[in-house]
Amino acid sequence: MVTHDRYFLDNVCNEIIEIDDRTVYSYKGNYSYYLEKREERIEARNTEIVRANNLYRTELEWMRRMPQARGHKARYREEAFYELEKVAKQRVANDRVQLNVKSSYIGSKIFEADELSLRFGDRCILDKFSYIFSRYEKLGIVGDNGTGKSSFLKLLMGEIAPDSGRLDIGETVRFGYYSQEGLQFDEQMKVIDVAREIAEVIPMAGGKQLTASQFLQHFLFPPEKQHSYVYKLSGGECRRLYLCTVLMRNPNFLILDEPTNDLDILTLQVLEEYLRDFAGCVIVVSHDRYFMDKIVDHLLVFNGQGDIRDFPGNYTQYREWKEMQEKAPLLSPQGGKKQAPKQAVQPESSPHGGNEGGRPRKKTFKERQEFAAVEQSIAALEAEKAAIEEALCTGTLGAEELTEKSIRLSALNEELDEKTMRWLELSEIPD
């Protein structure tokens, strides 16, 4: 299989084959093992190049010292010199895309959705949906295909209009929209001309500026590639160029619809780092679970037919919560029979919450105290867990102590799961 899904690679594959610099490398393990061994390989190669450069200077001086006697030099040393020269002149490929782009100022008002409704025939996308987007929020949108995720983004961008309701967008908001349909370049244009059409000079963080050509080089487009025509680019290179054109516009609100498609893993890692530090707002629609876990603060879950729920956590936490809901039977105190789940506050609920009277229920004083206590308890448990894991990795523990810490670690994980679920429940109730 060929895939950029890192969780899939970790859970399914037992051998990874990497193609890098026209060479094939094989690793007998999953993706995590591959990352570890790849780093070791790169470090060893860098060390070899540094050593070869040091030796090359010495041998170069020797080769130049007595040109008149070159015919009498030891042939093996001359041959060794040329082999050494090949190693010394290697360049360590730096495939890390630099995305330190300056974002423009964004005010406190982002956007407010008030009673939005949208339908396509019998299919309901939004049903009186209301939401207030906050500053620097990083929101993930998940749901099955056809539930309206992309339509929601198009509505936000003004590409389609709602059937009813109001959408109020702040005056300082500057969207950067990376869509599935947006990859539309003139294939007869050169890469550099695509960039120059947007900007000749791009402002960077820290007051620096880059020309369009310099900016493209940060996105792994060397000068010779910049003067190639777009039709010669691979699918991944076109996606990278498209991402480059979105960020060149200096947005402060990024809307990314399936940004991970066709991007290689190294580019994804740097995009994740950039988005975590991005001084603006982000909405992401993606099937890449690893990417979502790294980026988003919470999720909007599109269940179809206008049913949209807010979940206060990342994608893995949401999946774990769903599995717990499906697997854990609720037992009655008397007979141990299953009973219908109570309509209590759940992590997956509407953004505004509510009670039977229609008014939003707020945390009681007791719940606020419990919420603070649970947060402190989770922090203490995580610190204890980290200390135990560090001790287990030292290899200095005796058999009895090793068993004791392993048992405690198992109990800690269960306790952390329980506390985390309670924290999620309480966090959903407004203060």
N, C-alpha and C positions, 0 to 999 in steps of 0.2 A: 504494500500500500504506500501511497504518497499522500501525506497529510501534514498540515501545520497545527493540528489539534494536539496540544501538549499533554492534556489529561489522557486523551485516547492513546497516545504513544506510550505514556507511563503505565497505563493499566493493561494494555493489550500486547505490545511488542516485546519480544525478548532478544531482538537484534536490530541495531540501527546501522544503516549504511549512509555515510555522508559523502557528498561530492563537493570538493573544495579545491580551487586552484588546479583544475584539470587532474585531480588525483582522487581516488576512491579510498575511503577509510571505513573499516568495519569495527563495530563495537558490540560485544556479546553482552547485552543487557538492555534495560529500558531507557527511556529518555533521560531520567535523572542520572543514571550511570553514564550515559553518553556525554552529558554536560560536564560531569566531573572529569572524565578521561580526555575529552576534547581540550579542556582547560590545561590539563597536564601536558598534552601534546603541543599546544601553542607555546606554553612556557618553555618546554624543552627546545622547541624550534627557535624561539627568541634567544635563548642562551647560546645555542649553536651559532646563530648569526653574529651575535656580539663577539663570541670567541673567534669566529672566522675573520671578522673585521680587524680585530687586534693582530692576529697572525698575518693577515693579508698586508697590512702596512709594512711589517718587517720583511716579508718575502718580496714585496714590490721594490723595496729599497735594494734588496739583494739582486733582483733581476736587472735593475738599472745601473748598478754600480760599475760593472765591467762589461759593457756591450761588446768590446773587441774580443772578449774571451767567451762569448756566448756559445760558440760551437763546442767548447770544451766543458761546458757545465754538465752536471749530472742530469741526464735526460729525465730520470724519474722525478727529480725535484722540479723541473720545468712543468712536467705533466701534472704534478701535484699542485703547482701554483695555479694552473688554469682551472683545475677542479675547485680549488679553494676560492678562486675569484667568482665562480658561479654562485657559491653559497653566500659569500660576503656581499654580493650585489643583490641578493634577494631582498625584497621589501615585505615587511610584515603587513599583511592586508588588514586594514582597519575597517571592518564592515559595520561599524556603529554609525548609524545615521544621526547627525547632529540636528536637533530640533529646538534649539534654544531661541525660539522666535519671540519677539516682543508682542504682548497682547495689549490692545488699547484699553483705556479706562472703561469700567462698567459701573453704572450707578446702582443704587439699592433697589430700584424697581426693575424687574426683569420681564416677566410676563404673568398675566393673570387670565386664567380660563374660567369663564362664568357660564355654567349651564350649557355647555357645548353639546350639540347633537349632530350626528352624521350617519346617513344610511346610504347604501347602494342596493336598491331594490329591497329584497327581503333580508339582506344582511345588515345588521346594526353594528356600526363601528364605535360610536360614542352615544351615550344616553344620559343627557344632562350632566356632563362631566365638568367638575369644577376643580381647579388646582391653582395654587399660588407658588410660583417658582422662586426660590430664594437665591441670594447671591452666593457664587462659588459652589453651587450644588452640582453634584455629579450623579446623574440618574441613569440607570439601566432600564431598558424596556425588553421584556421577554414575553413569549407566547408562541402558540403554534402558527404555522404559515396560514395566512388568510384571516387572522384575527384583527388586522387593521393597524399593525405597528407602523409600517411605512406610510400609510394614509394619514396617520396622526402627525407624522413629521411633515408631510406635504402641507397639511392644514396649518401647522405652525409656521411654515415658511411662506404661506400665502399662495401656494400653488393651487390649492382647492379651497373652496369656501364652505363653512359649516351650514347645515340646514337651519339651525337656530342657535342662539347663544352669542356670547361676546368674547373676543380674544383681544386683550390689551397688552401691547408690547412696549417696553420702556424705550425712551428716546436714545439712550446711549448704547443700546444693544446692536452689535455688529455680528451678524451670523457668518459662520463658516460652515458650509453644507457639503458633506461628503456623502453622495447618494449612490445607489446601485445603478441608476441610469445616467449619472453625471459624467461618465467616462466617454466623452465625445470630443475627440481631437480631430483636427484636419490632418489626415495621415500623410499628406504631402508637405507638411510643415516640418522644420527641424526642431529638435528638442529645445534648443536655446531660444528660438523665436516664440515658442509656446510660453516660455517663462517671461520673455521681454514684453510680450503683449500685456502682461499683468503689471509688471514693475521692472524698471531698470535697476533700482536700488531698493533693498529690503532692510528696514530697521530691525536690529537685533537687541536682545536684552543687554543692559549695561551701556546703552548709548552707541553701540557699534553699528556699522552698516556693512552690508555685503552687496556686491553686484549680482545680477541674475546668474552669471556664470559661476561665481564663487558659491552662491547659494545652492546651485545644482550639484556642485562638487560635494557639498555636505550630504547630499542625497544619493551619493554613489554614482553620479553621472560625470565621469572624467571628460576632459575637453574633446577627445575624439568621439565619445558617445553623444555629447551635446550637439555635435554637427551632423549626427545621423538623423535620418527621417523617422517620424513617429511610427510608420508602418513596419519598421525594422525592429521595434522594441518587443520584448516578450510581454506576456500578460502581467507578470509581476512588476516589470519595469514601467508599464503604462499606469498601473495602480500607484506606484511610488511617485510617478510624475504628477498624477492627479492629486495625491495627498500634498505634494509640494505646492501645487498651484492654489490649493485651499488655504494653506498656512501662510503663503506669501501675502495674502490680503489683510493680514493683521487683525483677525477676528478676536472677539472677546466671548463669544458663545459658539461652541463647536457642536454641530449636530452630525453624528457619524452613523450612517446606515450601512451596516455590515462592512466596517473598515478593514477587517482582518482577511477578507477574501483575497487570495493570490499574493498576500504579503508574506515574505519569508520570515522565519522565526527571529532572526537577528533584528530585522526592522521592527517587528512586533514588540520586542523587548524594549527598544529605544522609544517607540511610540508610547508604551506604557509609562516609562519614566517621564516622558514629556507631559502626558496628560495628568499624572499625579501632581506635577508641579505647576500645571497650567493655571495662571491667575485669571480665571474666568469660569464660565459655566459649561457643562458638558452633558449632552444626552447621547447615549450609545444604544444602538440596536445591534446585537451580535449573537451568533450561536457559539462563539468561542468562549467556553466556560472559564478558562484560565484568564483570559483577557478581562472578562466581566468582573471576576473576583479581585483583580488587581486595581480596577479603576473606580467602580461605582460605590456610592454610599448607601443607596437603597434602590429598590426595584419598583417599577409599575408592571404588574402582571396582567397581560391581556388574555382573558379567558374566552373571548368571543361573545358576540351578541351584546356588545356594550358593557360587559362585566369587566371592570378594571379595578384591581386591588393594589394597595400600596403595601410593600413588605420592607421593614426596616433592617436590611442586611444585604449581603452579597448573594451571588447565585448559589454557591455551595450551601450556605446557610439556609436558603430557601428550599433547596432540594432535600436537605436533611429534615427540615421542618415538615415538608410534605410527606416524606416517608414515615416519619413518626406519627403523623395524623392518620395515615393509611394503615399502619401496622399495629399501633398500640390500641388494644381493646379497652373500652372504659367499663370498669366493673362497678356494680352497685354494692353498697356495704352489706346488704342482707344475703342475697343469693348468689353473688358472683356472676350474674347475667349481664350481658351487654345492654347498655342503655343508650339512648339517643344522645349525641353530643349536645352540651348546653350552648346556648348562644352567648357565650362570654366574649370578652375582648380577645381577639386572636391576632397574631402577627400579620396575617393577610386580611386587611380590612380596607374600607374606603379611606381616602386621605383625610376626611374630616371626622370620621367616626360618628357615633350617635347612640341614643338610647331609645326606648320605646316611645317616649314623648316627642322625639324628633330633635331634642336639644343635645349638643355634644356634651358627653360626660367627661368631667375633668378628674385628675388624680385626687384622691382623698389625702388628708394629712398622713394617715397611716401608710398609704401606698407610696407617697413621696419618701417617707422614711425608709420603707422597705427597698425602694429603688436605689437610694444612696447606699444602703447597706449591701445590696447585691453587687453593685459596682465595685465596692471596696473588697468584697469577698472574692469576686472574679479576679481582681488584680493580685490579691494575695495567693490565690490558687495557681494562677499562671506563673507567678514568681517561684513558688515551691516546685511546680512542674519543671520549669527551666533549670532549677538547681539540681533536681534529681536526674534529668536527662544529661546534664553536663557531667555529673558524677558517674553515671553509667557509661559514658564515653571515655572515661579516663583509663579504664582497664586495670585499675588498682584495687578494686573492691574485692573482699573475700566472698566466698560462696553464700554465707549466711546473710551478709549485708546486701549482696546483689539480689537475693530472693526477696528480702524485706522491701528494698526500694522498688523492685518490679511490681510487687503487690500494691504498694502505695501509689505507684504511677497509674495503675489500672483504676484504682478507686478515685484518684484525682480526675481522670478523664471523664468518668461517669458523673462526678460531682460538678465538673465544669459544664458538661452538657446540660445538666439540670438547671444550674444557675443561669446559663446563657438563655435557655428557653424562657425562664421566668423574666429575665431582663428584657427579652424581646416583647413579651406580653405587656409588661409595664411601660415600656418605651412607646407603645402604640397609643397609650392613653394620654391625651393632652394635659399639660401642667395647668 
